């Protein structure tokens, strides 16, 4: 049995560093959740922050920027469900996340999240601002919950206040 518990950003980031398959810790966070087993062992974390895509950063949208577990059954679904519940309680109208194109999104669908489409992969590096790619460059699947008007335009509700 696993249960939801609070966790500090420091401890959540340490878990991400140890367990996430393809990313390091995010730059920051608004809040984080953890799941523990019956013995009190930390089994997974979710980190929620502002949307990485600045066009989606409207003050009413948040993003699960990292989520990882040690493989505990139903852990990802429990964390995704908790992030949405917390987001609503904080006044957010929408939440989103991205998973690799090679991942099937089963945990998101189990938590009631909607498939919103595919985004192009690729590098963030540009000739005017070179960057070292430290993440997979494949296309990603976008999922969300809340007041998304359509599955092909995630920022179509920008500035709207309805839930």
Secondary structure as GFF3:
##gff-version 3
##sequence-region A 1 163
A	DSSP	beta_strand	2	6	.	.	.	ID=ss1
A	DSSP	alpha_helix	9	19	.	.	.	ID=ss2
A	DSSP	beta_strand	31	37	.	.	.	ID=ss3
A	DSSP	beta_strand	42	50	.	.	.	ID=ss4
A	DSSP	three_ten_helix	54	56	.	.	.	ID=ss5
A	DSSP	beta_strand	61	69	.	.	.	ID=ss6
A	DSSP	alpha_helix	75	89	.	.	.	ID=ss7
A	DSSP	beta_strand	94	100	.	.	.	ID=ss8
A	DSSP	alpha_helix	106	110	.	.	.	ID=ss9
A	DSSP	beta_strand	114	119	.	.	.	ID=ss10
A	DSSP	beta_strand	140	146	.	.	.	ID=ss11
###
